[in-house]
Amino acid sequence: MDPISLSVFARRIAAVCAEMGATLQRAAFSTNIRDRLDFSCAVFDAGGELCAQAAHIPVHLGSMAYAMRGIVGRVDWVPGDVLILNDPFLGGTHLPDVTVVSPWFVGGTRVGFVANRAHHADIGAAAPGSMPIARRLEEEGLVIPPTRLVRGGRPVPGALEAIVGAMGDAQRARGDFAAQIAANRRGLERLAALSAAAGEVTAALAAVNEYGERIARAALGRLPRGSFRFTDRLDDDGLGTRDLPIAAAVTVADGEVHVDFAGSAAQAAGNVNCPLSVAAAAVYYVFRCLMPAGAPDCAGLFRPITVAAPAGSLVNARRPAAVAAGNVETSMRIVDAVLGALAPALPDAIPAASQGTMNNLAMGARGARRWDYYETLGGGMGAGPRGGGLSAVQTHMTNTRNTPIEVLEMTCPVRVRRYQVRRGSGGAGRRRGGDGLVREYEFLEPATVTLLTERRRHAPWGLAGGAPGARGRNLLNGRELPGKVCVEAAPGDRLTLETPGGGGWGRGS
């Protein structure tokens, strides 16, 4: 393709992903998808290679390619099919993230796929919010293997009901799955406008990835050659094991990068494990940030990047390891470890550590009134050589919005008493780290609350002489709680989350 046609094609398929996301948001029933935008959308080629994605959730999109490569050859695809899965060990992340896949046909030939992944606050776990402190995958909810919901445009009898039957609010679950199917349908409608002939589409998708690879090799070729190492640590696994190391060795040579996690902690008893797909997504994210902003987000960008991790380790766990927090917390620490390794090589580009946690809050009840709720909270962004960190924002592996107080109070028996910036929590330095936030909830009815949080023991580190950001704190009625805990709250109880600040950069103030 000539450069102009290639650029236009790449932008158009990226716009298709964005429109899929808009459709999913507007059609969804749940707060988690509709208001927090906890979803991602993408287009793949016939072999399951990523060709375009919208700027949604990095941990979803980097790992979704693993799911696609694992299933495209296993299924006898026909036009109108819809497949669903959430298995973390088949390219997923954790059980609440459910992926819906539809094939893209042109003139009877399969040329690619559209897919979206959305977080469901209730995926059938016993603990409300489906983010329990578990030891095994099965304790975290319903495991969905690749399953057809629709075959040739016709719903498969009983397929959807078998899934929503495991969830408390079946009507809401049906609505969210219908929204995911509708998002794929909209994507296919828009892609049909691009489809002149199957051969032309296949060639165009291949050209996008070849272009992405050329950009990546050029960008990586400008990095200093050598091997760089850094070790960071998770606070704990929620079941008594503390200070779990994540060791990253980054080797740069000839426009290629290899990241090896040898020396990282062994698979943990708690749920901080993650499959290799999540570890790879975190690595891809870091190097995507070092590439030109206008580069197409496709598999070609990541071809020169390889990832290795010992099987059975924290970052390449074996089934049936629990993984709920691995997706949301361990992925953040992997980013910190890779950035820490690159900091000496790229002192003018790498920032200090951001808050390093998603501050996961899951809550709800299983009594006469059943409800499930889940959200993540922003914190401080790490400062860098070019400026201070932003305050009270999501960073790195998540890109969700906050839940508006009005929506939370309208849908759950909870009142938000405080929501403010945690002043002074950013690390000092010539460039100051961003501040965290404070969010305080008052319970109006009994509730079970699960917290999966990090940076409560190990503060976000500063760089170039900058000070670390403040550690986070969890409090129930003023009493400090562990970083990972499940507690029962009574009416009138108040839960307060103080999120970490970002690390400072440079000496001085």
Secondary structure as UniProt FT lines:
FT   HELIX           3..27
FT   HELIX           31..34
FT   TURN            35..36
FT   STRAND          39..45
FT   TURN            46..47
FT   STRAND          50..53
FT   HELIX           58..71
FT   TURN            72..74
FT   TURN            79..80
FT   STRAND          82..85
FT   HELIX           88..90
FT   TURN            95..96
FT   STRAND          97..106
FT   TURN            107..108
FT   STRAND          109..119
FT   TURN            128..129
FT   HELIX           137..140
FT   STRAND          147..151
FT   TURN            152..153
FT   STRAND          154..155
FT   TURN            157..158
FT   HELIX           159..164
FT   TURN            165..166
FT   HELIX           170..192
FT   TURN            193..194
FT   HELIX           198..221
FT   STRAND          226..236
FT   STRAND          242..253
FT   TURN            254..255
FT   STRAND          256..260
FT   TURN            262..263
FT   HELIX           276..288
FT   TURN            289..290
FT   TURN            293..294
FT   HELIX           299..302
FT   TURN            303..304
FT   STRAND          305..308
FT   TURN            311..312
FT   TURN            314..315
FT   TURN            319..320
FT   HELIX           324..325
FT   HELIX           326..330
FT   HELIX           331..342
FT   TURN            343..345
FT   TURN            347..349
FT   STRAND          360..366
FT   STRAND          370..375
FT   TURN            385..386
FT   TURN            396..397
FT   HELIX           405..411
FT   STRAND          414..422
FT   TURN            423..424
FT   STRAND          436..443
FT   STRAND          447..452
FT   TURN            464..465
FT   STRAND          473..476
FT   TURN            477..478
FT   STRAND          479..481
FT   STRAND          484..489
FT   TURN            491..492
FT   STRAND          494..498
//
